[in-house]
Amino acid sequence: MELQSFPTVELAGGDVRLREMEADDLDALMAIVSDETTIAHTTIERIPSRADEAEFLAGVVAHRAEEPRLRYELGVVAAGEFIGLARLYVDRPEQRCGDLGYMIRRDHWGQGVATAATRLLVRFGFDEIGLHRIWACHDPDNSASGRVLEKAGLTHEGRIRDHLFVRGRWRDSVTYSILEHERSP
């Protein structure tokens, strides 16, 4: 099976919408990544500058033109407001495998937004792109992220020791996955 590629993506489910990010999302993006608590469990080393994030957004826009497109970095919108990022990377196209992640503005934690965004990415990855396996990982100190992944239908797989070198130390990662035949309709 050949994977599909999409130059423009917009996904919606319930009160959450995922859409392509644009350069004019910079202020909303800065509100998310400039919060130490929000980025504490990510691989972001320090609060990024506006220039860093403008460069990131330019890269996001550039990835949309790649063929095949392997990176889907989308803005999370709830109640008409840009409140987060959700991404799905096709990390091994020949194996039809992708990994997902998300980052939601702190004042929207615990409201089901990350779970809804994850469900939308899983559905898109299987139904549209044609993936066989989707996986994700989180910092072991971020158990809330594990709950999000389980609610979205992913299965806990285990722990990768010293998986990432972040902020001057090695960090483990807890991994989850879902296979195309395991998902709910």
Beta strands, then each sheet from edge to edge (+ up, - down):
strand 1: 10-13
strand 2: 16-20
strand 3: 71-78
strand 4: 81-92
strand 5: 97-104
strand 6: 133-138
strand 7: 155-166
strand 8: 169-179
sheet 1: 1+ 2- 3+ 4- 5+ 6+ 8- 7+
end
